[in-house]
Amino acid sequence: MDNWRKSSYSGEGDGNSCVEIANTPTRIAVRDTKTPFSATLTFLAPAFTAFVEALKRHPHR
C-alpha cells in the first residue's frame, strides 16, 4: 500500500507520534509513524469500520 496518511489529530508537536492508515476497497492497514518499515496490522474493511464505530460510541475507554 502506498497511500499512507496520518490522523487529522496529529499536530505540529506530535506529528511523529501517531499511527497512519492506508486502504484499498477491501482492506485497511495500520502502522506506527515512528517505524514505517516495521510490521503493519491489516484488517478487512468491514472489521475496521466496526472497530472505529465502537470507538466513537465509547470514546473514554
Buried (B, 14 or more C-beta within 10 A) or exposed (E): BEEBEEEEEBEEEEEEEBBBBBBEEEBBBBBBBEEEEEEBEBBEEEEBEEEEEEEEEEEEE
